[in-house]
Amino acid sequence: MLKSIFTQIWNRKQSNSWVVLELLLVFCLIWFMVDYFFVLGYNYNIPNYRDTNHTWQVNLLQYVPEHPSYKAEENEPEAMEANYNRILQRLQNYQAIEAVSVAANGATPGSGSYEGTTYRTNDTTSVGGQKIRIDLRYDFFRVFAYTSDKGKKAVSVPDFDWKNAHAIVVSHSVAAYLFPNGSAIGQEIGIGREGEEKSVIIGVVDDIKRFHYQRPQHAFYVPERFNPIYRYTEISIRSSASIPDAVFQETFKKEMTNVLQVGNFYLKDVISYNTIGKEMDSMFGLTNNIRIHLYLMIFFLLNILLCVLGTFWYRINVRREEIGLRKALGANRQGIRNTLLLEGLCLLTIAFLPAMLIEYQFVRADLIETLGVVSGNTDMLRTYLPDRTMLRFLITNADATCDRLPEYF
């Protein structure tokens, strides 16, 4: 039967060549977009061992000298620090807040800023990652629900011994890379070209992702005492899980606007970190990229659907004599239908093989995206499925093929 079908395809090679060419082009384009969504979905489902649900960014501003409420004496450094600490204390005393933290603004989830650094061991093994500066007087780890042992244990700032002035906490990926054969606790690592500035690892926390669509990154948690004069600090809070976010936000603004008006400080707004994350996705172009890929995929799927339906409708109509002859020889409607469907699948197979060769050239030329690959030469990157090029290539081709099969049935 297949021999007969391929003979018919060959006898109509002029008209079939256009069908194969159209299938080839759309196959490659849809594969490219399926690959994008595959990597995006894969990264999204990698565990992120911090939680932004019920977390909020508290934005404070200061009155300018021209404002009627401005007080010149409250602008002195000592007064500013006292007022700032008073605000933090009032936040900690607020019943609906479980934890408060103060950190550099690049340390929080969804931040548009990033502070990178590189640490090395005594044998010159080095690894780069994000430097997250936190104020130990408050509980950064509890606010964002950090964990250890792959999510088995919740951690907080007091869980670690910060007595050493050079103490540092690192992410699991850093510890595994720098000290693969033993514990990282108590080990010294250095920063700088020669690693002359030493730090002592006092704890290891689980890996985090800077953005939900990226892979986990290396992170170093460095203690620093912040004051209100430093512009780039950020106050974060965790609200009670028993209170709906919309209710908390409305109630907090209503009850705390006057309470947090201390000295020249006043409350500007309180924003959910989930909202901030969505805004960063849009700002960095992810939202727009997803829409473009999705719309193009829908367009090409509709295109191939209409083209295939139109082409096969025309082919069947011009082959009425052949179909009538088959019926006269005893073929039933189901058998004729199956033969035509099999012919369509054979055309898809003919287009599929050269399409894979073209796609493989994209792979070899490194023209496919691998979202969130951390710069550096770490072994942990090779543990992710998208880095196994051939397996990823086969999976995405299978997905792209499945997108077309329903159009023949």
Buried (B, 14 or more C-beta within 10 A) or exposed (E): EEEEBEEBBEEBEEEBEEBBEBBBBBBBBBBBBBBBBBBBEBBBEBEBBBBBEBBBBBEBEBBEEEEEEBEEEBBEEEBBBBBBBBBBEBBBEBEBBBBBBBBBBBBBBBBEEEBEBBBBBEEEEBBBBBBBBBBBBBBBBBBBBBBBEEEEEEBBBEBBEBEEEEBBBBBBBBBBBBBEEEEBBEBBBBBEEEBEEBBBBBBBBBBBBBBBBBBBBBBBBBBBEBEBEEEEBBBBBBBEEEBEBEEBBEBBEEEBEEBBBBBBBBBEEBBBBBBBBBBBBEEEEBBEBBEEBEEBBEEBBEBBEEBBEEBBEEBBEEBEEEBEEBEEEEEEEEEBEEBBEBBBBBBBEBBBEBBBEEBBEBBEEEEBBBBBBBEBEBEBBEEBEBEEBEEBBEBBBEBBBEBBEEBBE
